[in-house]
């Protein structure tokens, strides 16, 4: 006779955590809760700091603008020490935007090309030292760039300015009257050199994250190295390159000492990029803050508020571009 035995032992009791996970819940340890609280608190603290900065700038700017006898947005003058103060940001806004655009036009293509060379063309024994030098350039203080620009760059710009005047002077943008090369184009070139390491470093790290299988699949289909870069590497790293460019643009918009050392400021908007003159928000604040009275400092803070808003708008636009193109970045592959 067959005898069938059954295991009558009861299953081991489940712990409360195991039972909670079986029901679809999650269990957090004390360390996780502490870390989550610190992370959340850090984010809230950052928002509080940003709000405090905005409130302070708005409060001091309102005091100055209420007593401005000119139009704050369109006046081509900065006189805050008179009995009837007149000041405006038209020249400063124009100079800040133009110099930053020049810097981005020069720096972004060169930085992306250097990053692609270091990650996909250069041998390892060469890419390492070059990357190290680029990292060192990113750590150089802005005043050092400014001194180099004033002593080396400005005296050697005559040849470039003359060539631009000869061949492109008819456009009006490159009409040169032979003055010193302390112009918006020189400032833009100097800013391009300053932001080049930042954009290069971030772009290089992004290109290194491209999945190897993407490149190998393109090569297996018969693509050349350039076609691999064009079809696999650049689409994957597009969002990262945009982020790197915005970091560089942020430094270009707020650069102070280098611009103040190189530029010959005035409160006129020059059609030509080669003639000396112009100004930027940061340069004007740095050069006038020490000698300004209390009202003059409020006026400078008002111009700083405009720069603050421009920076926020630029960062917001960058986030919108990245969000719209993230499906092409390869990050979800």
PyMOL commands that set and color helices and strands:
alter all, ss='L'
color gray80, all
select helices_A, chain A and resi 16-22+30-65+90-120+124-138+142-156+158-171+184-208+212-220+225-254+257-262+281-288+294-328
alter helices_A, ss='H'
color red, helices_A
select strands_A, chain A and resi 78-79+86-87
alter strands_A, ss='S'
color yellow, strands_A
deselect
rebuild
show_as cartoon
